Amino acid sequence: MLKVKALLLGGVFMMSQFSVAMADERYRPIDNPVVEKECGSCHMAFQPQMMPKQSWEKIMDGLDDHFGEDASLSADVSQEIRDYLVANAADAGWWSGKFMRGIKDGDAPLRITEMPYWVREHRKEVPARAWDDPRVKTKANCEACHRGAKLGYYDDD
């Protein structure tokens, strides 16, 4: 009986490790309705785990010129979004995640597409001609290639 339990326990452990490996490109979806509404009204609301705290703070500080658009918000809404993004940023937890690889202290890229991890992943997996596809339009259009991006699924589609 002890052998059976040990085998079952070992099997469960192996399956858990397999599922973690299979979920390599998954992020917790946005679970704040204010973030989803305000950020998602112009573009997909990106998972905060994709950039460090400093990046999100710089973005929130510059909403009056958000990549050429005025995305200004009321102070209370802006603070709620900032708090959510910073609390869930790539460097917010005990484990800084793959998006922090290659980021030096003090670096604060303003675009996810400038993050070293994003650049490495897309350079090796995406042919240059893909960016010219009219359905893609921009590198920030994750949903063009990753149909589950809004839910945090970025596994190769």
C-alpha positions in Angstrom: 0.0 0.0 0.0 2.9 2.4 0.8 4.3 1.7 -2.7 1.0 2.6 -4.3 0.8 5.9 -2.4 4.4 6.8 -3.3 3.7 6.1 -7.0 0.5 8.1 -6.9 2.2 11.0 -5.1 5.1 10.9 -7.6 2.6 10.9 -10.5 0.8 13.9 -9.1 4.1 15.7 -8.6 5.2 15.0 -12.2 1.8 16.1 -13.6 2.1 19.4 -11.6 5.5 20.0 -13.0 4.3 19.2 -16.5 1.4 21.6 -16.2 3.7 24.4 -15.0 6.0 23.8 -18.0 3.0 23.8 -20.3 1.8 27.1 -18.8 5.1 28.8 -19.5 3.4 31.6 -21.4 0.5 32.3 -19.1 -0.3 35.3 -16.9 -3.1 36.1 -14.5 -5.8 37.9 -16.4 -6.8 41.4 -15.4 -9.3 41.0 -12.5 -9.9 44.7 -11.8 -12.9 46.0 -13.7 -11.7 49.6 -13.6 -8.4 48.6 -15.2 -10.2 46.4 -17.8 -12.7 49.2 -18.6 -10.3 52.2 -18.7 -7.2 50.6 -20.3 -9.3 48.2 -22.4 -11.3 50.9 -24.0 -8.4 51.8 -26.3 -6.3 48.7 -26.4 -6.1 45.3 -24.8 -5.5 45.7 -21.1 -2.1 44.2 -20.7 -1.3 42.0 -17.8 0.8 44.0 -15.3 3.3 41.1 -14.9 4.8 42.0 -18.2 6.6 45.2 -17.0 8.3 46.3 -13.8 6.8 48.7 -11.3 8.9 51.7 -12.5 7.5 51.2 -16.1 3.9 51.2 -14.9 4.6 54.3 -12.7 6.1 56.2 -15.7 3.1 55.2 -17.9 0.6 56.4 -15.3 2.5 59.6 -14.8 2.3 60.4 -18.5 -1.3 59.7 -19.3 -1.7 63.2 -20.8 0.6 62.0 -23.6 0.0 58.2 -23.7 1.8 57.2 -26.9 0.4 60.3 -28.7 -3.0 60.2 -27.1 -4.5 62.1 -24.1 -5.6 59.2 -21.8 -6.0 61.4 -18.7 -8.2 60.0 -16.0 -9.6 61.4 -12.8 -7.2 61.2 -9.8 -9.1 58.5 -8.0 -9.4 56.3 -11.1 -5.8 56.9 -12.0 -4.7 55.9 -8.5 -6.7 52.7 -8.5 -5.2 51.7 -11.8 -1.7 52.6 -10.7 -2.1 50.7 -7.4 -3.2 47.6 -9.3 -0.5 47.7 -12.0 2.3 48.3 -9.4 1.0 45.6 -7.0 1.0 43.1 -9.8 4.1 44.2 -11.8 6.8 41.8 -12.9 9.0 42.7 -10.0 6.2 42.9 -7.3 6.6 39.4 -5.9 9.2 37.3 -4.4 9.9 35.8 -7.8 10.5 38.4 -10.5 9.4 36.3 -13.5 10.8 36.0 -17.0 9.9 39.5 -18.1 12.5 40.9 -15.7 15.3 39.0 -17.3 17.7 41.5 -18.9 16.2 44.5 -17.1 18.8 46.5 -15.1 18.0 48.3 -11.9 16.5 51.6 -12.8 15.4 50.6 -16.3 11.8 51.4 -17.0 10.8 50.6 -20.6 7.5 52.2 -21.6 6.5 49.5 -24.0 6.1 45.7 -23.4 7.6 45.3 -26.9 10.8 46.9 -25.6 11.2 44.4 -22.8 14.3 42.2 -23.5 12.2 39.0 -22.9 9.6 40.1 -25.4 12.3 41.0 -28.0 14.0 37.6 -27.6 10.8 35.6 -27.8 9.6 37.4 -30.9 12.9 37.6 -32.7 13.3 33.9 -32.6 9.7 32.8 -33.2 8.1 35.5 -35.4 9.3 36.0 -39.0 9.8 39.7 -39.9 7.0 39.5 -42.6 4.5 38.9 -39.8 4.7 42.5 -38.7 3.6 43.6 -42.2 0.4 41.6 -42.1 -2.5 44.1 -42.1 -4.3 41.9 -39.5 -1.4 42.5 -37.1 -1.0 46.3 -37.6 1.2 46.8 -34.6 3.5 44.7 -32.3 1.2 45.7 -29.4 -1.7 43.8 -31.0 -1.1 40.6 -29.1 -4.5 39.2 -29.9 -3.6 39.1 -33.6 -1.5 36.0 -32.9 -2.4 35.0 -29.4 -6.1 34.5 -29.4 -6.2 34.0 -25.6 -4.0 37.0 -24.8 -6.8 38.9 -23.0 -7.1 35.9 -20.7 -3.3 35.8 -20.2 -2.6 32.9 -22.6 0.4 33.5 -24.8 1.3 30.0 -25.6 2.4 29.6 -29.2 -0.8 29.5 -31.3 
